[in-house]
């Protein structure tokens, strides 16, 4: 797993998350480690475009509502 997660877990400051829970398995294979990395990227990275689109939608319609009054 990534160095940041490993160092945080070693120091006891890593928060409970999707990735940190999966990494608690005592013996991970390379394939499992790879799958965890890509799952985390798709899970966490996939949320940003959705949130950005929602934010843009709200701002656009708020602006239109103010403009038509």
Helices and strands as residue ranges (DSSP letters): H 3-11, H 18-23, H 30-68
